[in-house]
Amino acid sequence: MKVRYLNLSVDDQDHKARLLAALEKVFTHGTIILGPEVEAFEQKVAAACGRRYAVGLSSGTDALYIALRTLGIGPGDEVITTPLSWIATLNAIVIAGATPVFADTGTDLNIDAGRIEGLITSRTKAIVPVHYTGQMCDMDRINQIAEKYGLDVIEDAAQSFMASQSGRPAGSFGKLACFSMNAMKVYHSYGEAGAVATDDEAHRDKMIALRYGGTINREDCHYPSLNFRLHTLQAALLLVEHDRINGIINKRREIAQLYSKALSDIVECPVENPGNRHIYYSYTIQTDSRNELQAYLTERGIENKIQHPILMPYHTAYRGKYQLSIPEAERIQQRILSIPNHEKLKDEEIDYVISSIRQFFEAKRA
Ligand SMILES: *Cc1c(COP(=O)(O)O)cnc(C)c1O
């Protein structure tokens, strides 16, 4: 049997017809750049995360960069974030000109809020918590710290669209909140897409300028910037996908429950923190036998991923540049493995993943 980690082909014929019809509508109205679908998508994103505005952008990476620029964060400023994320988080901070500072992670793979305060200096301007794997960081605590020291919070909610904490959605806690809708994400386009959400009209307007060469009325450049516009065609597809998102998240949550029930005696399964709704962008287990287990699953035809195999400050571009005390992230990074949990998995595939992991540990014990 072969179990795919992700399957982006569109097999459901009704769904395919809806996607094609949405594209056809764009070809007919012809507003290929910043068409009405972009605005409709922005409204859906803002509504889903309880904000007044959202600005559609070319990617989640660009969303993070635009968010930092919008708040005027740049050279001389320090930004506290987690070491465990896709490199986009760090690249955005560095390319905005700011200096990253890394707070260690907790066992839930998110930034350990208890480690933030000790890293704050007179230069600290912002905290960028990453809601990793689909579960939110401790946002009440992070916002309390931010308030006490007058810092901005920018949520990297790239993996957590429609996750929630105490009934409040991801993207509703920070001054700005960034999303990615790249093809791998739970709420996804068929290419690249992203968005930033905010309640502040001035920030919304600045993001709209930064999105297109820093121009006001698409004419006069007020802030040097590049081109970060979201394609109307992707927005049209995202509107169709939006109708399915709840069903997809529910299915992922069901799969997570099956895995956790069947595996928690042999590996560390993801734990949903009290009050959280985890959307399971990934189902990431932790085990000391990670490398052997990974090889075994791959051999059995089960695709899997280490997300991510290199902590951000250890990428070649950044190695040795920062003072680090991140022992927990280093420990976790050796133990994490994400197993297939996409909504198209069949029952027999889920059973096969479970029985393979159990067999691996039984053989090891014998
Ligand atoms: C995917 C992702 C990004 C970047 O989004 P892109 O749309 O791929 O540019 C940023 N941060 C995290 C945590 C992500 O998972």
The ligand as a MOL file (V3000), in Angstrom:
LIG
                    3D

  0  0  0     0  0            999 V3000
M  V30 BEGIN CTAB
M  V30 COUNTS 15 15 0 0 0
M  V30 BEGIN ATOM
M  V30 1 C 3.7040 28.1970 4.9720 0
M  V30 2 C 4.2710 29.0300 6.0400 0
M  V30 3 C 4.7400 30.3290 5.8130 0
M  V30 4 C 4.9290 30.9100 4.4460 0
M  V30 5 O 3.8370 30.8630 3.6290 0
M  V30 6 P 4.0300 30.8050 2.0450 0
M  V30 7 O 2.6560 31.0740 1.5520 0
M  V30 8 O 4.5040 29.4320 1.7090 0
M  V30 9 O 4.9890 31.8550 1.6460 0
M  V30 10 C 5.1290 31.1020 6.9000 0
M  V30 11 N 5.0970 30.6220 8.1580 0
M  V30 12 C 4.6880 29.3640 8.4110 0
M  V30 13 C 4.6320 28.9030 9.8190 0
M  V30 14 C 4.2740 28.5240 7.3660 0
M  V30 15 O 3.8890 27.2800 7.6420 0
M  V30 END ATOM
M  V30 BEGIN BOND
M  V30 1 1 1 2
M  V30 2 1 2 3
M  V30 3 2 2 14
M  V30 4 1 3 4
M  V30 5 2 3 10
M  V30 6 1 4 5
M  V30 7 1 5 6
M  V30 8 2 6 7
M  V30 9 1 6 8
M  V30 10 1 6 9
M  V30 11 1 10 11
M  V30 12 2 11 12
M  V30 13 1 12 13
M  V30 14 1 12 14
M  V30 15 1 14 15
M  V30 END BOND
M  V30 END CTAB
M  END
